[in-house]
Amino acid sequence: MTNGKPKTVTSSVKARPATVGRAGAKPKTAYSGDEIEEIFRRFSIQRPEPKGELEHVNPFTLVVAVALSAQATDVGVNRATRALFAVADTPEKMVALGEERVRDYIKTIGLYRNKAKNVIALSEKLIADFGGEVPRTREELVTLPGVGRKTANVVLSMAFGQATMAVDTHIFRIGNRLCLAPGKTPDEVEDQLMRIIPDHYLYHAHHWLILHGRYCCKARRPECEHCVIADICKAAEKTNAIPAPLVALPAQII
């Protein structure tokens, strides 16, 4: 993680109206600008410095970890990559390790054969095209084998401190379930969120939404009784009508 990343600002500046997005079009959201401001204000108090849960030691290992996390849990990826990254934390070391040995390290992860092939291929491309360094633009990152827009956004945020929105299954579910940023595709949800989230909350918003979906607004049964935005939420499937506190107290932090 680079130093000097943007800090979350919880100022009283009036929220940008939800009717006007970053590109000038009207966003699709069921919330007013003030409601969106309050949602992310509460998230900022609940988790002032949210962190991604994939273990990595540098931008390269982050790229690999995120690419491996497709259709797998962070816990499962971390279990496999701890030993892998101990012996191969650069593209050069990964290529030297070879596809077969990479497979042995990650065989507990789903689709491990194809993923091992991609890890070697992206390592070779980093060496050949980028001097062994992870590029800092989305356009360059998505040219790496096994790296799509979501992976690129995670790397840009966690490794290089850029405000991005990586829409995984949790964020896609929340965007639609809460009517916060409805969309038929991850790209549509990403576009809506980037339009409506106040600038001073945007850097951490990706992690706030992921962690909210992972630990509170769960797929099978949302735990509305523990939700800090329950009184604002406009989801049709709320499990109770208990209002949220004005702020998330430290004891409530997950």
C-alpha positions as CSV (number, residue, x, y, z in Angstrom):
1,M,0.0,0.0,0.0
2,T,1.4,3.3,-0.9
3,N,1.7,6.1,1.6
4,G,-0.2,9.3,1.4
5,K,-3.6,7.8,0.5
6,P,-6.6,10.0,0.8
7,K,-8.1,10.3,4.2
8,T,-11.9,10.0,4.8
9,V,-13.3,13.4,5.5
10,T,-16.5,13.6,7.5
11,S,-17.2,17.3,6.9
12,S,-20.6,19.0,7.1
13,V,-20.4,20.1,3.5
14,K,-23.7,19.7,1.8
15,A,-24.0,16.5,-0.2
16,R,-24.1,16.7,-4.0
17,P,-27.7,16.3,-5.2
18,A,-28.4,12.7,-6.2
19,T,-30.1,13.9,-9.4
20,V,-26.8,15.0,-10.9
21,G,-24.0,12.5,-11.5
22,R,-20.4,12.8,-12.3
23,A,-21.1,12.6,-16.0
24,G,-24.2,14.9,-15.8
25,A,-26.8,12.2,-16.3
26,K,-29.5,11.4,-13.8
27,P,-28.4,8.4,-11.6
28,K,-30.8,5.6,-10.8
29,T,-31.2,5.7,-7.0
30,A,-34.0,5.7,-4.6
31,Y,-32.2,8.1,-2.2
32,S,-31.7,11.8,-2.0
33,G,-28.3,13.4,-1.8
34,D,-28.7,14.0,1.9
35,E,-29.7,10.3,2.5
36,I,-26.6,9.1,0.6
37,E,-24.4,11.5,2.6
38,E,-25.8,10.1,5.8
39,I,-25.4,6.4,4.7
40,F,-21.7,6.9,4.0
41,R,-21.2,9.1,7.1
42,R,-22.3,6.2,9.2
43,F,-20.1,3.7,7.3
44,S,-17.2,6.1,7.9
45,I,-17.8,6.0,11.7
46,Q,-18.3,2.3,11.8
47,R,-15.1,1.5,9.9
48,P,-12.9,4.6,9.8
49,E,-10.0,2.8,8.1
50,P,-11.5,-0.3,6.2
51,K,-9.0,-2.8,4.9
52,G,-9.2,-5.4,2.1
53,E,-9.0,-9.0,3.5
54,L,-6.7,-10.5,0.8
55,E,-3.2,-10.9,2.1
56,H,-0.4,-9.5,-0.1
57,V,3.1,-8.0,0.3
58,N,3.4,-5.8,-2.8
59,P,1.4,-4.7,-5.9
60,F,2.4,-7.9,-7.7
61,T,1.1,-10.3,-5.1
62,L,-2.0,-8.2,-4.8
63,V,-2.7,-8.6,-8.5
64,V,-2.2,-12.4,-8.2
65,A,-4.3,-12.7,-5.0
66,V,-7.2,-10.7,-6.6
67,A,-7.1,-12.8,-9.8
68,L,-7.1,-16.0,-7.7
69,S,-10.1,-14.8,-5.7
70,A,-12.6,-15.1,-8.6
71,Q,-15.2,-17.7,-7.5
72,A,-13.3,-18.3,-4.3
73,T,-13.3,-16.9,-0.7
74,D,-10.6,-14.5,0.6
75,V,-10.0,-17.0,3.4
76,G,-9.3,-19.8,1.0
77,V,-7.1,-17.6,-1.2
78,N,-5.1,-16.4,1.8
79,R,-4.6,-20.0,3.0
80,A,-3.1,-21.0,-0.4
81,T,-1.1,-17.9,-1.1
82,R,0.8,-17.5,2.2
83,A,3.2,-20.3,1.2
84,L,3.2,-19.3,-2.5
85,F,4.2,-15.6,-1.8
86,A,6.9,-16.7,0.6
87,V,8.8,-18.2,-2.3
88,A,7.5,-16.1,-5.3
89,D,6.7,-12.5,-4.5
90,T,7.9,-11.0,-7.9
91,P,7.0,-11.9,-11.5
92,E,10.5,-13.2,-12.1
93,K,10.3,-15.6,-9.1
94,M,6.8,-16.7,-10.2
95,V,8.0,-17.5,-13.7
96,A,11.0,-19.4,-12.3
97,L,8.6,-21.4,-10.1
98,G,6.7,-22.6,-13.1
99,E,3.1,-23.4,-13.8
100,E,3.1,-26.9,-12.3
101,R,4.5,-25.8,-9.0
102,V,2.1,-22.9,-8.9
103,R,-0.7,-25.4,-9.3
104,D,0.5,-27.3,-6.4
105,Y,0.4,-24.2,-4.1
106,I,-3.1,-23.2,-5.2
107,K,-4.9,-26.5,-5.8
108,T,-7.3,-25.9,-3.0
109,I,-8.7,-22.9,-4.9
110,G,-11.5,-23.4,-7.5
111,L,-10.4,-23.4,-11.2
112,Y,-6.8,-23.7,-10.0
113,R,-5.5,-25.1,-13.3
114,N,-6.6,-22.2,-15.4
115,K,-5.6,-19.7,-12.7
116,A,-2.1,-21.1,-12.4
117,K,-1.8,-20.7,-16.2
118,N,-2.9,-17.1,-15.9
119,V,-0.6,-16.4,-13.0
120,I,2.4,-17.5,-15.1
121,A,1.1,-15.6,-18.2
122,L,0.5,-12.4,-16.4
123,S,3.9,-12.6,-14.7
124,E,5.6,-13.1,-18.1
125,K,3.6,-10.1,-19.6
126,L,4.7,-7.9,-16.6
127,I,8.3,-8.8,-17.3
128,A,8.1,-8.4,-21.1
129,D,5.9,-5.3,-21.3
130,F,6.2,-3.4,-18.0
131,G,9.7,-4.1,-16.8
132,G,8.4,-6.4,-14.0
133,E,6.4,-3.6,-12.5
134,V,2.6,-3.5,-12.0
135,P,1.1,-0.8,-14.2
136,R,-0.8,2.0,-12.6
137,T,-3.7,2.5,-15.1
138,R,-6.8,0.4,-15.6
139,E,-6.2,0.3,-19.4
140,E,-2.8,-1.4,-18.9
141,L,-3.9,-3.7,-16.0
142,V,-6.7,-5.3,-18.0
143,T,-4.3,-6.4,-20.6
144,L,-2.8,-8.9,-18.1
145,P,-4.1,-12.5,-18.4
146,G,-6.8,-13.2,-15.9
147,V,-7.2,-9.5,-14.9
148,G,-10.6,-7.9,-15.6
149,R,-12.1,-4.5,-14.7
150,K,-12.9,-5.6,-11.1
151,T,-9.4,-6.9,-10.4
152,A,-7.9,-3.7,-11.9
153,N,-10.0,-1.5,-9.8
154,V,-9.0,-3.4,-6.6
155,V,-5.3,-3.0,-7.5
156,L,-5.7,0.7,-8.3
157,S,-7.4,1.3,-5.0
158,M,-5.3,-0.9,-2.6
159,A,-1.9,-0.6,-4.2
160,F,-1.9,2.9,-5.6
161,G,-4.5,4.8,-3.6
162,Q,-6.9,5.6,-6.4
163,A,-10.6,6.1,-5.7
164,T,-12.2,3.2,-7.6
165,M,-15.3,1.0,-7.3
166,A,-14.7,-2.7,-7.8
167,V,-18.1,-4.3,-8.0
168,D,-18.0,-7.8,-6.6
169,T,-20.9,-10.0,-5.8
170,H,-21.5,-8.2,-2.5
171,I,-21.6,-4.7,-4.0
172,F,-23.7,-5.8,-6.9
173,R,-26.2,-7.3,-4.5
174,I,-26.3,-4.2,-2.3
175,G,-26.6,-1.8,-5.2
176,N,-29.7,-3.6,-6.4
177,R,-31.2,-4.8,-3.1
178,L,-31.0,-1.4,-1.4
179,C,-32.1,0.4,-4.6
180,L,-28.9,2.4,-4.0
181,A,-27.4,1.9,-7.4
182,P,-29.5,-0.6,-9.4
183,G,-28.0,-2.1,-12.6
184,K,-28.2,-5.2,-14.6
185,T,-24.4,-5.6,-14.9
186,P,-21.5,-4.9,-12.5
187,D,-20.4,-2.1,-14.9
188,E,-23.8,-0.4,-14.6
189,V,-23.7,-0.6,-10.8
190,E,-20.2,0.7,-10.7
191,D,-21.2,3.7,-12.9
192,Q,-24.2,4.5,-10.7
193,L,-22.1,4.3,-7.5
194,M,-19.4,6.5,-8.9
195,R,-22.0,9.1,-9.8
196,I,-23.8,9.2,-6.4
197,I,-21.2,8.7,-3.7
198,P,-19.9,12.0,-2.3
199,D,-16.3,12.7,-3.3
200,H,-15.1,12.9,0.3
201,Y,-16.2,9.3,0.9
202,L,-15.3,7.7,-2.4
203,Y,-11.9,6.4,-1.5
204,H,-13.1,4.0,1.2
205,A,-16.6,3.4,-0.2
206,H,-15.6,0.2,-2.1
207,H,-14.4,-1.5,1.2
208,W,-17.4,-0.2,3.2
209,L,-19.9,-1.7,0.8
210,I,-18.0,-5.0,0.5
211,L,-17.7,-5.4,4.3
212,H,-21.3,-4.4,4.8
213,G,-22.5,-7.0,2.3
214,R,-20.2,-9.7,3.7
215,Y,-21.0,-9.3,7.4
216,C,-24.4,-7.6,7.6
217,C,-26.4,-7.4,4.4
218,K,-25.9,-11.1,3.6
219,A,-27.2,-12.8,0.6
220,R,-29.5,-15.3,2.3
221,R,-30.7,-13.2,5.2
222,P,-29.7,-9.6,5.7
223,E,-29.1,-9.0,9.4
224,C,-31.1,-5.7,9.6
225,E,-31.1,-5.8,13.4
226,H,-27.3,-5.1,13.3
227,C,-27.4,-2.6,10.4
228,V,-26.3,1.0,11.0
229,I,-28.4,2.3,8.1
230,A,-31.6,0.3,8.8
231,D,-33.7,3.3,9.2
232,I,-32.6,4.8,5.9
233,C,-32.5,1.6,3.9
234,K,-35.3,1.2,1.2
235,A,-34.8,-2.5,0.5
236,A,-38.1,-4.4,0.0
237,E,-36.7,-7.4,2.0
238,K,-35.8,-5.8,5.3
239,T,-36.0,-8.4,8.1
240,N,-37.2,-6.0,10.8
241,A,-38.2,-2.4,11.4
242,I,-35.7,-1.6,14.1
243,P,-34.2,1.9,13.5
244,A,-30.5,2.3,13.3
245,P,-28.6,4.3,15.8
246,L,-27.4,7.8,14.8
247,V,-23.9,6.5,14.6
248,A,-22.1,3.2,14.8
249,L,-20.5,2.9,18.3
250,P,-17.0,1.4,18.5
251,A,-18.5,-1.7,20.2
252,Q,-20.5,-2.4,17.0
253,I,-17.6,-2.4,14.7
254,I,-17.2,-5.8,13.0
